[in-house]
Amino acid sequence: MVIAKTVEGEIGILPRHAPVLGVLVEGGVLRVKREGEDDLVAAVHGGFISVADNEVSVLAEVAELGSEVDVAAARDALARAQASIEANQEDADAAIQAKRARARLRAAGEEV
Amino acid sequence: MGAQLRLLRRRINSVKSTAKITRAQELIASSRIVRAQQRMQAALPYEREITRAVTGVVSNTVSVDHPLTVAKENPARAGVLIVTSDSGFCGGFNANVLREAEALRGLLEGRGLDVTPFVTGRKGVTWHTFRGRDMGGQWTGFSRKPAYADAKEIADTLIGSFKDENGIDEIHIVSTEFVSMLTQNVVVKRILPLEIEETEATDTSTIPPYFEFEPNADEVLESLLPRYVESRIFTALLQSAASEEAARRRAMKSATDNANELIRVLTQDMNQARQAEITQEISEIVGGANALADAAAGKE
């Protein structure tokens, strides 16, 4: 089962799902539940999910596997982004940075 | 030592050091091709999937009238993205691309379009500035190792100009396609507006399935198309990078071969000159000795 977050909300895809093409949100967490194995978790920033012929493909602009996230660096990035949001409420860049950092931390299994 | 001999020896030394340099360049280029090819391979799945997704959307929605897919009725301006290299020493690589770009320019102007070049690579930029041609955009510094961010920057400029009312109405791309180590072809492609082919569905395996869209087809297309253009440009940059190294390897190989051949000819000339000098010295000595002997014989 694949769980992803599209702009419409969370979507869970089971085997034999109908073909779908969805736009993913910025800073979402993608989870692949596997039988007999641990979940595969990834932070996915923007992009698409396409389901066709019983095959799920995720096309992301930037993505990172949860196991590969540098937690300290992500926390650092989050702190920096939050500081610049506090300094300037309309800082769109910082808002995206914060979202991305949160997604990375969540993918790594950290509490945010 | 005779003057000619010294001259030849000096030339051989200089050709030898040139051959060393070109040989080193050849080896560097060979090792870089492999890495460039790997990067090309790594980008393939993404491009394939995104092409499939675009095909899926376009062939499943009845009314496709997104600005990026519809050709304007009276196109007035065309943008041509020309992909060249930053450094030289790569044979006819850049000349081939620029020649093809000029041909395309002629073709488009024949259709009554104004052509705006967008150039990547220092060689192409210099070529255009030297001729005083205005460029819609220029990017340098990444021809050997293009990053996705570079492609994104180029795509943003092109799409921005494409969406602009007074901007370009068509986007073409002239780049080099990497076929194999030995074959690279210059290709010209139109990337925008997309060419929609009305085809009859014949082969069931290639028909994109009917998609549901989240949130809806228009919005999916809106965010999918720029990614598609980026991916196409990125692929062109990667292919061009691999082709550049392959062209460089070939150019450097023939330069090394030519230098070695030159060294062989010069060495022969040098040996001939040395032999001639020795022969001359011997005949001078013999002549001198004979003259002395004759003089001595005359006294007696």
Contacts between the chains, C-beta under 8 A, distances in Angstrom:
chain1	res1	chain2	res2	distance
A	6	B	214	4.6
A	6	B	215	7.6
A	7	B	214	7.0
A	7	B	215	5.8
A	7	B	219	7.7
A	8	B	214	4.8
A	8	B	215	4.9
A	11	B	214	6.7
A	18	B	210	8.0
A	18	B	212	6.0
A	19	B	56	7.6
A	19	B	209	4.1
A	19	B	210	6.0
A	19	B	211	4.7
A	19	B	212	6.7
A	20	B	211	6.3
A	20	B	212	4.7
A	20	B	213	7.4
A	20	B	214	6.3
A	21	B	53	5.9
A	21	B	56	6.3
A	21	B	57	6.4
A	21	B	211	4.7
A	21	B	212	7.4
A	21	B	213	5.5
A	21	B	214	7.2
A	21	B	220	5.5
A	21	B	224	7.9
A	22	B	213	7.2
A	22	B	214	3.4
A	22	B	220	7.4
A	23	B	214	6.6
A	23	B	215	7.1
A	23	B	219	6.4
A	23	B	220	5.7
A	23	B	223	5.3
A	23	B	224	7.9
A	47	B	227	7.5
A	48	B	50	7.9
A	48	B	53	6.2
A	48	B	220	7.4
A	48	B	223	7.7
A	48	B	224	6.5
A	48	B	227	7.6
A	50	B	49	6.9
A	50	B	52	7.5
A	50	B	53	5.1
A	50	B	56	7.2
A	50	B	211	7.7
A	52	B	52	7.7
A	52	B	56	7.1
A	52	B	208	7.0
A	52	B	209	4.8
A	52	B	211	7.3
A	53	B	209	6.5
A	57	B	49	4.9
A	59	B	46	6.2
A	59	B	49	5.5
A	59	B	50	5.7
A	59	B	53	7.0
A	59	B	227	7.2
A	61	B	227	7.3
